[in-house]
C-alpha cells in the first residue's frame, strides 16, 4: 500500500490516494495571497496531537520548515484562502487523515 496526498490550492481540496486509487477527499483552507501555500513535493516529517495555539487538535509538519497540515479552531475558514501558508482542515478530518498516513508520506501541493 502506497498512500500519498494531493492538495489543490485552487479547489481547496486534499485528496488521499493509495497508488492511483482515491481513498478520501477533504475540504481545506490554504494560504492567502501574501502568505501563499508553497507549491511542490514534500513529506510529512512529524505528527503531534494537541499542539496548542491555532492548530486545532493535530499537526502534521511538512519537510518545508514551518509549514504543515493541521486542524483549526476556526472551522468557518475551511474552503477559503486565509492561512499563513499551512493547510487547515476540520479537526475531525485532520484526525481521520492522521490516523491513515505515516511519517514519510508524500504530499504534492499544486494549484
Residue pairs with C-beta under 8 A, 6 or more apart in sequence:
1 18
1 19
2 18
2 19
3 16
3 17
3 18
3 23
3 100
3 101
3 102
3 105
4 16
4 17
4 105
4 106
4 107
4 108
5 14
5 15
5 16
5 17
5 69
5 97
5 101
5 105
5 106
5 107
5 108
6 14
6 15
6 17
6 108
6 110
7 13
7 14
7 15
7 28
7 30
7 37
7 87
7 107
7 108
7 109
7 110
8 15
8 110
8 111
9 30
9 31
9 36
9 37
9 39
9 81
9 109
9 110
9 111
10 111
12 27
12 28
12 29
12 30
12 78
12 79
12 80
13 25
13 26
13 27
13 28
14 25
14 26
14 27
14 28
14 69
14 87
14 89
14 97
15 22
15 24
15 25
15 26
16 22
16 23
16 24
16 25
16 26
16 97
16 100
16 101
17 23
23 100
24 96
24 97
24 100
26 89
26 90
26 93
26 96
26 97
27 78
27 79
27 89
27 90
27 93
28 78
28 79
28 87
28 88
28 89
29 72
29 77
29 78
29 79
29 80
29 81
29 82
29 83
29 87
29 88
29 89
30 36
30 37
30 81
30 83
30 85
30 87
30 88
31 37
31 81
31 83
31 84
31 85
31 86
32 81
32 82
32 83
32 84
33 81
35 83
35 84
35 85
36 81
36 85
37 67
37 83
37 85
37 86
37 87
37 109
38 64
38 67
38 85
38 109
39 109
39 110
39 111
40 64
40 108
40 109
41 106
41 107
41 108
41 109
42 62
42 63
42 64
42 67
42 106
42 107
42 109
43 62
43 63
43 103
43 104
43 105
43 106
43 107
44 60
44 61
44 62
44 63
44 69
44 101
44 102
44 103
44 104
44 105
44 107
45 61
45 62
45 63
45 103
45 104
46 59
46 60
46 61
46 103
47 58
47 59
47 60
47 61
47 98
47 103
48 58
48 59
48 60
48 61
49 57
49 58
50 57
50 58
51 58
51 59
51 70
54 72
54 73
54 74
55 68
55 70
55 71
55 72
56 70
56 71
56 72
56 73
56 88
56 89
56 91
56 94
57 71
57 91
57 94
57 95
58 70
58 71
58 91
58 94
58 95
58 98
59 68
59 69
59 70
59 71
60 68
60 69
60 70
60 94
60 97
60 98
60 101
61 67
61 68
62 68
62 69
62 107
66 85
67 85
67 86
68 86
68 87
69 86
69 87
69 89
69 94
69 97
69 107
70 86
70 87
70 88
70 89
70 94
71 88
71 89
71 90
71 91
71 93
71 94
71 95
72 78
72 88
72 89
72 90
72 91
74 88
75 90
75 91
77 83
77 88
78 88
78 89
78 90
82 88
87 109
89 97
